[in-house]
Amino acid sequence: MSILGNRVLRKEDPRFLRGEGSYVENLPLEGALEVTFVRSQLAHARIRSIDASAAESMPNVQVLTGADVDVEPMVSPPPFGVAAGISRPLVARDVVRYVGEIVAIVVSEDRVTGADAAELVFVDYDPLPVVVDVHEALKDEVLLFPEVGTNVSGTEGPQEHDETLFDGCDVVVSGTVESQRLAPCPLEPRSTAAEVGPDGRITAWLSTQAPHGDRQGLAAKLGLEPEQVRVIAPDVGGGFGAKTLNVEEILVVWLARKLGRPVRWTESRSESMVGLPHGRGQHMTFTIGSDREGNVLAYRLESLADAGAYPGLGSFLPHLTALMASGVYAIPKLEASSRSVATNTVPISAFRGAGRPEAAQAIERAMDALAAELAVDPAEIRRRNFIKEFPYETETGAVYDSGDYEGALDLALRAAGYDELRAEQRRRREEGGPKQLGIGLSTYVEITNGVGETEFGEVEITEDGGAILRTGSFSHGQGHETTFAMIASAQLGIPFERITVVKGDTDDVARGTGTYASKSTQIGGVAARLASDEVVVHARQIVADYLEASPDDIVLDPAEARLHVAGSPAQGFAWEELAARAAADGRLAELKAQHEWKADPSFPFGAHVAVVEVDTETGSVELIRHVAVDDAGTLINPLVAEGQVHGGVATGVAQALYERFAYDEHGTPSTSTFADYSFPSAADLPSWETVPMETPTPLNALGVKGIGESGTIGATPAVHNAVIDALGHLGVTHVDMPANGQNVWRALQEARS
Amino acid sequence: MKVTVTVNGARHEVEAEPRQLLVYFLRNQLDLKGTNVGCDTSSCGACTVLLDGESVKSCTVLAVQADGCEVTTIEGLAPGGELHPVQQAFHERHALQCGYCTPGFVMASVSLLRENPDPSEEEIRKALDGNLCRCTGYHNIVRAIQAAARTGA
C-alpha cells in the first residue's frame, strides 16, 4: 500500500523538540561584527543632518549613513506595475517616509554595544506633513514622491464605472469591508549573517522563504554573478509571506564585502514589527445585484489599497483580489477594480493569503448582505449561485480547475449542525438575553501558484540504496522533509526513512523557486515525483543491461523496493543490490534525474461555519466553534495538511476578531510590540473542527493543490459574518474588523441611535 | 558579577553583567541555543525555561537573579537521546511546525503538568496564555498536552 495519504509523523520534529533547530541566530560565526540599524522615529521628514560622533566615540563602533551606501535603490519588478519613479533607497538619503525606515547603520563588535551606540546617533529632522489614511492619500495633497506627482502607485481594472452594470437587477445592496493592516509575526524574527571567502565568494545565511530567488536578488544588487553568492537558509522559524529578500539582508551582505569581516544582524521583535513588511490594508466597497429569487446578476468590487511607503508587491496584490473577486459564484456581470496608494506607513507585501483573503472577505460579506436584504438564509443564497461545472472561466479570466462548492457547504453545515444552531439562535433572540448567538458562513475559492511558477526536483540513488531528494522548494515549517520524502518513497519503493530531503542551500540544490503562495506540493512535490519516475526509467535500463533484457520488460515493485523482470520477481535487483553493483561498475551517477515542473494555478476551495457568542451589553465576542472544510485536492500527508489548516484558520480568526496594526494621525505606530499587538493566544481561540474533503485536480500527477493559505481565506469572512449575524436583529449591518469588543460596541451604539 | 547556577544538572560559575538577561546568559555564556527569543516584551514565551522547577520567561529574569538556582532548559529535559513524554506527545500530535516556539511551549507544558496533572482543555489554554505560536493555531498543542497528561508525564 502506498505511503501517500497516511498520517506520517514528521522527520524534522526531533531536532526542534530537543532545541537543536539551526536558526541563523544560532550559527557560530567567529569574529563577526554586529549590525544595528538606526530607524526613523518620524513618519515623514527631511533629514537635515546625522551626528554620529558620540556613537563613534565608543570603542570599535562605526556608523554608516545613506551617503556611504553605494548600492542602487530597490525598484519593483515590472510585473508589479508600480508607477515609474518610485524606488527605495536601502538607507534613507534625504527623506524618511515611515517610522521604521533605516537612517543609519551601526557596526560594532557585539550587539549590546551596538544597541547602546544606536541610541547615540542623533538625527536632525525637518518634519513633513504625514499621510496615513488611504482616502487622504488619494487626494494627493501630501505626496510621498513629489517627482511622481501622485500617490497612486498602481491601478487594476476599469477606472470608470459601467453605469449599466446593475440594469435588470431587482435588488442592489452595497457595503464596505476594510481588510485591515496586519503584521505577519513569524515567531523567529529575521536574522542574517554573511562572510566573504578568500576567493571573494559570498556565503549568506538568511531567514528566508526563497533562498534561490534571494541569491539572484543579492547578486543583482551587488553587481555579481549568481555563482559568486551562496545562500543558505537553515531552519527558518515561519515566514507567512513576509520573509523574502529585503533591504536589511542586502545591507548585511554589502557590509561583509565592504568591511572584509563576517557580519551578522538579528532583529528584535519591536524592530521586526516595523522592519518586516505588513499585509492586507485594502479598503473595499462592494455592490451586488440580483433578481427577486436571489440569483446574482452583477457584482462590483472597488478597492483602495494601502501600499505603504514604498509600493512594491503590495501594489500588485489587488490584482489577485480582482482576479478572485467573484469567488465561488457564477456571476454574469462583474466589475473589479483597484487603486493602490503610497502612505507614510510600513510597506505592504504578502501575508498568508496575499490578496485572496480580501476578495473572499468582500464577496462573502456581499452574499450575506444580499441574503439579509432578501430575507433568505445565507446558505440558501449561496446554493443558488454556486458554479457547478468545471473547468470554469470567470469574468476576470481565472480558470477554476475543479471543485464541488455545494458539496463543501453541505459537509460544513452537517458537521456544524446548522439547523440546530439556527434553532438555538432563535431561542436566544426570543429570550432577549445579552448573550446572542451568531452563525457565519463562508464558501470560498482561492488561487495557488497564482503566477504559474516552476519548481526544481532532483532524485539521486545513493550507494547504499537510499535516496537523496533535492528540492528548490523550501520549508519554514511546512514539513517538506516528510511530505516530499513520502512522495519519492511512493514512486521508488525506497523506505521513507531512507530518503533524505535536501533544501535551502544554493550550493546543494541547483535551482529553485522557494515557498510562497501555497505552491510547494503542487510544483515542488510534483517535480519530486517526476524526477523519481525518471530515476526509475534509468534504473530499468541498468537492470535490463545487467540481465540482458529489454528495459520494457523490467518493472519496479514499490512494495518490495525491487526491480525485476515482469512476471519473474526472482530475476532482478533490490535497490541496495542495484546501487552497489552500479557503484562498482561506475554507473551510479546514472541513477539520478532532475525535473523542472511548471504548472498552471490551481484553485483550492472550501466552506467554513463559525459560531460566536456576542454580549450585546459589552460588545465582547467569543468564538465558540469553527468548522472548516478545506479541499486542496489529494492530500499527501493529512496530518501535515490539517496542521496547515489549523494555523491558517487561527490567522484568519485573528484578523476577524483580534489583530490590527494601527497608526495615529502622525504615522506613529501604536501596536509595534507584542505587548500592544493583539496576537491571539491559545486562551483566545477554540479547537478547530476540520472535515476532510479531497477533490483531485486534473492539473498534475499527484492531484494536489495548495493548502497553506486556505484556512486563512475561509475563516475570516465566516467569523466576520457570524458577528454581524448575531446582531442582525438589532439593526446592525456592519462591524469593522477586528470585530473586538470596541468595534462591536460601537456598531451596536450606531444601530441603536 | 559572578553567577553560580546549575543548568541541566551541571554547575557553572560564570561572570555576568548585572543587566544581562537569563536567556542571553544561557545562549551566549553557556552556548545553550535551544532557548529562543521571540519578542522583547515578555509576551511570547519562546524563551520559557524552568527555574527551580517552575516555568519562567528567561527574558524576564536577570542572570544574577538565577544565582544559586537550578535551571532546566529544553536541552536538559530528556538527556540521552530519548524524548520526554511531553516532547513525544508534541511529535505524535503534530504540535509543532516551524519549531521556533516549541522549546518554550514544551517547557511551559512540563511545568503545567507538574502543577496540574490532569488539566481540562480550558485549563490548558489558560495556562498557555503566555506562549505564542503563529503556525499551529494551538489545536494540536492542546491535544499533545492532553495526550501527555494521559501518559502521566
Interface residues (C-beta under 8 A of the other chain):
Chain A: L9 R10 E12 D13 P14 R15 F16 L17 R18 G19 E20 G21 Y23 E25 N26 V112 C185 P186 L187 E188 P189 D235 V236 G237 G238 F240 S268 R269 S270 H476 G477 Q478 G479 L639 V640 E642 G643 H646 G647 G648 V649 A650 T651 T673 F674 A675 F679 S681 A682 A683 L685 S687 W688 G711
Chain B: E17 L32 K33 G34 T35 N36 V37 G38 C39 D40 T41 S42 S43 C44 A46 T73 I74 E75 A78 L83 Q87 F90 H91 E92 H94 L96 Q97 C98 G99 Y100 C101 T102 P103 V106 E121 I124 R125 K126 L128 D129 G130 N131 L132 C133 R134 C135 T136 G137 Y138 H139 N140 I141 V142
